[in-house]
Amino acid sequence: MIMLAIPFPDFNPIALEIGPVAIKWYGLAYMAGLLLGWMYIRRLLSEQRLWPRATPPFDAVRTDDLLLYMTIGVVLGGRLGFVLLYEAGHYISHPSEIAMVWKGGMAFHGALVGCGLAIWLFARWNKVSVLSAMDLCAATTPLGLVFGRIANFINGELWGRPTEVPWGMVFPEARLQFPQLEPMPRHPSQLYEAALEGLVLFLVLRFMTHRRGSLQTPGLTTGLFLIGYGLARSFCEMFRSPHAGHALNIGPLTAGMAYSIPMILLGLWFIWNGRCRAAVAA
């Protein structure tokens, strides 16, 4: 079985070095996701037919401010989410390491909360619809997830469970956690997540915004994203190695699944609330 495993490519996590400055693929992935999302939001705003009464919620110029809010939400939310949701014990003992983002450690569910707060602040400050601003960001988020999961793969982190599938891959970093098992072929679960949480979810939301008019109902696209991500993440968790020692790893349940359940419930509420608003307005 080990003889047939695919060796992990010898990726350098550093994309570019200029003197003492090292630019990592992970940082570039975040930058690419945010910039591509900014461009896509501008495109959605330019397509008036997608919006109620052919009126976008705000003009494209304000997306520059939205990009800033989202960047802060992603970085602060993602980091604090990892600290609080996954490694609270470690960071309570080593609080000085909380700000050391260059050492790794970001959590999507934390970034989601951070971005939700950032979007709310943006909408209140600019006096625009909170729900429509959330819908715009929800429609673009899967693009960032594609880059983020590919960066996880390049870093050789968040690898999958042991497997016998022909595309099983040996991840060198797995030896640090499971020295008694390695080398062991594992699912390249980062690529599964890039495909499902990223590409497939983006295409589903694209179909809903452009073919089913989901942006016509504020909050509907946000609800669809929350449900879609929660289901995709929970499915991928069956192939991804659980976060070692987490209290929410109970039987088949993993921490990633547990944190996705509230997303799915919140998504259902967004859809219900959006449809109720549409019924009242009709």
C-alpha positions as CSV (number, residue, x, y, z in Angstrom):
1,M,0.0,0.0,0.0
2,I,2.8,2.4,0.9
3,M,4.7,1.6,-2.3
4,L,1.7,2.8,-4.4
5,A,1.2,6.0,-2.4
6,I,1.8,9.3,-4.1
7,P,4.7,11.2,-2.4
8,F,3.8,14.7,-1.3
9,P,5.3,17.3,-3.8
10,D,8.3,19.1,-2.4
11,F,6.5,22.5,-2.3
12,N,8.3,25.5,-0.8
13,P,5.7,27.3,1.4
14,I,7.6,30.6,0.6
15,A,6.7,32.0,-2.7
16,L,9.1,34.9,-2.8
17,E,12.0,36.1,-0.7
18,I,13.3,39.7,-0.9
19,G,16.1,40.1,1.6
20,P,14.7,39.4,5.1
21,V,11.2,39.5,3.8
22,A,9.5,36.2,3.0
23,I,6.2,36.1,1.2
24,K,4.3,32.8,1.7
25,W,1.8,31.2,-0.6
26,Y,-0.7,31.2,2.3
27,G,-0.6,35.0,2.4
28,L,-0.8,35.3,-1.3
29,A,-3.9,33.0,-1.3
30,Y,-5.6,35.4,1.2
31,M,-4.7,38.3,-1.0
32,A,-5.9,36.7,-4.2
33,G,-9.2,35.6,-2.6
34,L,-9.9,39.1,-1.3
35,L,-9.0,40.9,-4.5
36,L,-10.9,38.4,-6.7
37,G,-13.9,38.7,-4.4
38,W,-13.6,42.5,-4.6
39,M,-13.7,42.3,-8.4
40,Y,-16.6,39.9,-8.5
41,I,-18.7,42.1,-6.1
42,R,-18.1,45.0,-8.5
43,R,-19.3,42.8,-11.3
44,L,-22.4,41.8,-9.5
45,L,-23.2,45.4,-8.6
46,S,-22.9,46.3,-12.3
47,E,-25.6,43.8,-13.3
48,Q,-28.7,45.7,-12.4
49,R,-31.1,42.9,-13.5
50,L,-30.0,40.9,-10.5
51,W,-31.3,43.3,-8.0
52,P,-34.8,44.3,-6.7
53,R,-36.3,47.0,-9.0
54,A,-33.0,46.9,-11.0
55,T,-31.3,48.9,-8.2
56,P,-28.0,47.6,-6.7
57,P,-27.7,48.2,-2.9
58,F,-24.8,50.6,-3.3
59,D,-22.4,51.8,-6.0
60,A,-19.2,50.1,-7.0
61,V,-17.0,52.8,-5.4
62,R,-18.0,51.6,-2.0
63,T,-16.5,48.2,-2.6
64,D,-13.1,49.7,-1.8
65,D,-14.3,50.3,1.7
66,L,-15.9,46.9,1.9
67,L,-12.6,45.2,0.9
68,L,-10.9,46.9,3.9
69,Y,-13.6,45.8,6.3
70,M,-13.5,42.3,5.0
71,T,-9.7,42.1,5.2
72,I,-9.8,43.1,8.9
73,G,-12.7,40.7,9.5
74,V,-10.9,37.7,7.9
75,V,-7.6,38.3,9.6
76,L,-8.8,39.1,13.1
77,G,-11.8,36.7,13.0
78,G,-9.8,33.9,11.6
79,R,-7.0,34.2,14.1
80,L,-9.1,34.7,17.2
81,G,-11.4,31.9,16.0
82,F,-8.4,29.5,15.9
83,V,-7.2,30.7,19.3
84,L,-10.6,30.3,20.9
85,L,-12.1,27.4,19.0
86,Y,-9.1,25.1,18.6
87,E,-6.2,25.9,20.8
88,A,-7.5,27.9,23.8
89,G,-5.5,26.1,26.4
90,H,-2.2,26.6,24.6
91,Y,-2.8,30.4,24.0
92,I,-3.9,30.9,27.6
93,S,-0.5,29.6,28.6
94,H,1.3,31.5,25.8
95,P,-0.7,34.7,25.2
96,S,2.2,36.4,23.5
97,E,1.8,34.0,20.6
98,I,-1.7,35.1,19.8
99,A,-0.5,37.8,17.5
100,M,2.0,35.6,15.7
101,V,-0.1,34.9,12.7
102,W,3.0,34.1,10.6
103,K,3.3,30.9,12.5
104,G,0.0,29.7,11.1
105,G,-3.4,29.1,12.7
106,M,-6.5,30.5,11.2
107,A,-10.1,29.1,11.5
108,F,-12.8,29.6,8.9
109,H,-15.6,29.7,11.4
110,G,-13.9,32.5,13.3
111,A,-13.3,34.4,10.0
112,L,-17.0,34.0,9.3
113,V,-18.0,35.6,12.5
114,G,-15.4,38.4,12.0
115,C,-16.7,39.1,8.5
116,G,-20.3,39.1,9.6
117,L,-19.4,41.8,12.1
118,A,-17.3,43.7,9.6
119,I,-20.2,43.6,7.0
120,W,-22.7,44.9,9.6
121,L,-20.3,47.8,10.5
122,F,-19.8,48.6,6.8
123,A,-23.5,48.6,6.1
124,R,-24.4,50.7,9.2
125,W,-21.6,53.2,8.4
126,N,-22.7,53.5,4.7
127,K,-26.4,53.3,5.4
128,V,-27.0,50.4,3.1
129,S,-28.8,47.0,3.4
130,V,-27.0,44.7,5.7
131,L,-28.6,41.6,4.1
132,S,-27.7,42.6,0.6
133,A,-24.1,43.4,1.6
134,M,-23.9,39.9,3.2
135,D,-25.4,38.4,0.0
136,L,-22.6,40.0,-2.1
137,C,-19.9,38.7,0.2
138,A,-21.5,35.2,0.5
139,A,-21.6,34.9,-3.3
140,T,-17.9,35.6,-3.5
141,T,-16.5,33.8,-0.5
142,P,-16.1,30.4,-2.2
143,L,-13.6,32.0,-4.5
144,G,-11.4,32.7,-1.6
145,L,-11.9,29.2,-0.2
146,V,-10.5,27.7,-3.4
147,F,-7.2,29.6,-2.9
148,G,-7.1,29.1,0.8
149,R,-7.5,25.3,0.6
150,I,-4.9,25.0,-2.2
151,A,-2.6,27.0,0.1
152,N,-3.3,24.4,2.8
153,F,-2.3,21.7,0.4
154,I,1.0,23.5,-0.6
155,N,1.8,23.9,3.1
156,G,1.1,20.2,3.7
157,E,-1.3,20.9,6.5
158,L,-4.8,19.9,7.4
159,W,-4.2,16.5,5.6
160,G,-6.7,13.7,5.5
161,R,-7.4,10.4,7.2
162,P,-5.5,7.2,6.3
163,T,-6.7,5.7,3.1
164,E,-6.1,3.0,0.4
165,V,-7.5,5.0,-2.5
166,P,-5.1,5.1,-5.5
167,W,-4.5,8.9,-5.0
168,G,-3.6,8.5,-1.4
169,M,-0.7,10.8,-0.5
170,V,2.0,10.7,2.2
171,F,2.3,14.0,4.0
172,P,5.6,14.5,5.8
173,E,4.1,16.8,8.4
174,A,1.8,13.9,9.6
175,R,4.9,12.3,11.2
176,L,4.9,15.0,13.8
177,Q,1.5,13.9,15.2
178,F,1.5,10.2,14.3
179,P,5.1,9.0,14.2
180,Q,4.0,5.4,15.0
181,L,1.9,5.3,11.9
182,E,3.8,7.2,9.3
183,P,4.5,7.0,6.4
184,M,0.8,6.4,5.8
185,P,-1.2,7.3,2.6
186,R,-3.8,9.8,3.4
187,H,-6.6,11.6,1.6
188,P,-5.6,14.9,0.1
189,S,-8.6,16.4,1.9
190,Q,-7.5,20.0,1.2
191,L,-8.2,19.4,-2.5
192,Y,-11.6,17.9,-1.7
193,E,-12.4,21.0,0.3
194,A,-11.1,23.3,-2.5
195,A,-13.4,21.5,-4.9
196,L,-16.6,21.3,-2.8
197,E,-16.4,24.3,-0.4
198,G,-14.9,26.4,-3.2
199,L,-15.6,25.6,-6.8
200,V,-18.8,23.6,-6.5
201,L,-20.3,26.0,-4.0
202,F,-19.4,29.0,-6.1
203,L,-21.1,27.5,-9.2
204,V,-24.2,26.7,-7.1
205,L,-24.4,30.2,-5.8
206,R,-23.7,31.6,-9.3
207,F,-26.6,29.6,-10.7
208,M,-28.9,30.9,-7.9
209,T,-27.9,34.5,-8.3
210,H,-28.1,34.6,-12.1
211,R,-30.7,31.9,-12.9
212,R,-33.0,31.9,-9.9
213,G,-32.7,35.6,-8.9
214,S,-31.6,34.9,-5.3
215,L,-30.3,38.4,-4.9
216,Q,-33.8,39.7,-5.5
217,T,-34.6,38.4,-2.0
218,P,-32.1,39.9,0.6
219,G,-30.6,37.3,2.8
220,L,-31.4,34.3,0.6
221,T,-27.9,34.0,-1.0
222,T,-26.4,34.3,2.5
223,G,-28.6,31.5,3.7
224,L,-27.7,29.3,0.8
225,F,-24.0,29.9,1.3
226,L,-24.2,29.0,5.0
227,I,-26.1,25.8,4.4
228,G,-23.9,24.9,1.4
229,Y,-20.6,25.4,3.2
230,G,-21.9,23.7,6.4
231,L,-22.9,20.6,4.4
232,A,-19.7,20.6,2.2
233,R,-17.4,21.0,5.2
234,S,-19.2,18.3,7.2
235,F,-18.9,15.9,4.3
236,C,-15.2,16.7,3.8
237,E,-14.6,16.2,7.5
238,M,-15.2,12.5,7.0
239,F,-12.0,12.4,5.0
240,R,-10.0,15.1,6.9
241,S,-8.0,14.2,9.9
242,P,-9.7,15.7,13.0
243,H,-8.0,18.4,15.0
244,A,-6.0,16.3,17.5
245,G,-7.3,16.2,21.0
246,H,-10.3,18.5,20.5
247,A,-13.1,18.0,23.0
248,L,-15.7,18.0,20.2
249,N,-14.2,14.9,18.5
250,I,-16.9,12.6,19.7
251,G,-17.4,9.3,17.8
252,P,-18.0,10.3,14.1
253,L,-18.5,13.9,15.1
254,T,-15.5,16.3,14.6
255,A,-15.0,19.9,15.7
256,G,-15.4,21.0,12.1
257,M,-18.8,19.3,11.9
258,A,-19.8,20.7,15.3
259,Y,-19.0,24.3,14.3
260,S,-20.8,23.8,11.0
261,I,-24.1,22.8,12.5
262,P,-24.9,26.3,13.8
263,M,-24.1,27.6,10.3
264,I,-26.7,25.3,8.7
265,L,-29.3,26.3,11.2
266,L,-28.5,30.0,10.7
267,G,-28.7,29.5,7.0
268,L,-32.2,28.0,7.3
269,W,-33.2,31.0,9.3
270,F,-31.8,33.5,6.7
271,I,-33.8,31.7,4.0
272,W,-37.0,31.6,6.1
273,N,-36.6,35.2,7.1
274,G,-35.9,36.3,3.5
275,R,-39.0,34.5,2.1
276,C,-41.2,36.0,4.9
277,R,-40.0,39.5,4.0
278,A,-40.7,38.8,0.3
279,A,-44.2,37.5,1.1
280,V,-45.0,40.6,3.1
281,A,-43.6,42.9,0.4
282,A,-45.6,41.1,-2.4
